[in-house]
Amino acid sequence: MRGANPERLFFLGYFLLQELVVLGLNTPRWADSPTYLHLSLTGAASRLPTVPLFYKLFPTDDLRVAAQVVLAALAWWMLALCASRLVIDRRVQIVVRVVLLMLGLVPAVTNWNSIILSESVAVSLTALLIAAWMAFVQHPGWVRLALALAVTLFWTLARQPNVLFGLGITLAGLVALAVGKMRVNLRTVSAIGLLVISAIGLLEIHRNESVSKAALGDIVQLRILPNPQWTAWFVAHGMPYSPTVANYSGQEFRYVDERGSPFVTWIYAHGRRTYFRFILTHPRYTLVGPLPYFSGEEASDHHMNASIYRPYLQPNPTPSILSPTVNYGRHREVLPSVIENLLFEQGQIGDVFALGVAAIGLALLTVRRSGSDARFAVPAVAVLLAIPEGYILWLSGGETTGELDRLSIVTAVSLRIGLWVMLAVAVDRLMVQRRVDRSLPVQPA
């Protein structure tokens, strides 16, 4: 095609691959899908506004799925482009770009694009978030800063957990800006913008606590009540207890059916504050309890899935935060299985472990040899926040909600993006340094 822009043709091909994943498949809905169709900026809806706003722009499910595919294709394309521009070596540019584009095509990512839930938009915005901040750090400017803050705002208001994850981003950003070398006015506006976005997010989840209170009810009934010592502690701190409440042990929190009972009233009025005290005074629960859920566990003949609440959504005995196994939506696989397992092995952490050893090891090696590099900043934040994000997910409900795998997908995706970009930058530094060393004249003995 004469005069065709190769970049546009490549993007068209990538978009067609993203479209092929869901083309012609019926759009599935889940029980909570309708909750994402109610938009409120004042806390009147049960969901934060980003996804409902996105769905308001497209009035039918078919259009929503089409829009999710377009957003996914654009987000992963921009991420791959920004990551490739971080590195100098042409071979590294090609490899990191191809890897990230393929990561956007693995089933753990693409299956969400065919379903009416928040995860498709949240995952796509995660890719855009990392891309926007990498572009800003690499070439600071007002336009890039405005884009980065806008994406951060929409990403923060995509899901309740993102608000808490965003606190980590704000803290990391403030630290990086404090020690950075960009212009003072850019640093100041960046810091203020991050603080304002976190404040908006906290205000939004404070206005509507229906989701968090339901999760708290599940925590009490599925974790606390089955443990006599923990139950005694909660009772000593005001939790109503009776034979009826004792029967709730191990059952899903039926906050709608039981509304008005002393137990549910206490959950709504005092449960969160009491649970925070429990977290602070029970370090084993807080620090050790989440650990098995980072890696997950495969089922065996003697230990199958024992989840009481939605076991079909948590297919393994122990769900995995870092490698969630979820296929809520219908999809086709467009990558060879060997590549899919290399990029995102669902239910297993072998891919993350190997990639982490290589990326972090080489990054530390290059820092030791050549000093720090600002290109590591954004991907390193994505990697380092994975652990506290995992703790947040477990402590705020985790497997008791029956959907830890679903809740973990943003963390799992951002971790892999961060590791691949760190590896690319580290390899690029080593290859560039090798070329420099070869070009230096040999000194006479």
URWO-V53410 format. One record per helix or strand of 2 or more residues. SS is the DSSP state (H for helix, E for strand). FROM is the first residue (numbers start at 0). TO is the last residue. Records with the same first field share a line. If there is no record, write none. Layout:
BEGIN
SS->FROM-TO  FROM-TO
END
This chain:
BEGIN
H->5-21  32-36  48-55  60-83  89-102  106-113  118-137  141-155  159-178  183-206  209-223  227-235  242-246  261-280  282-287  291-294  310-312  336-342  349-369  375-394  397-400  403-438
END
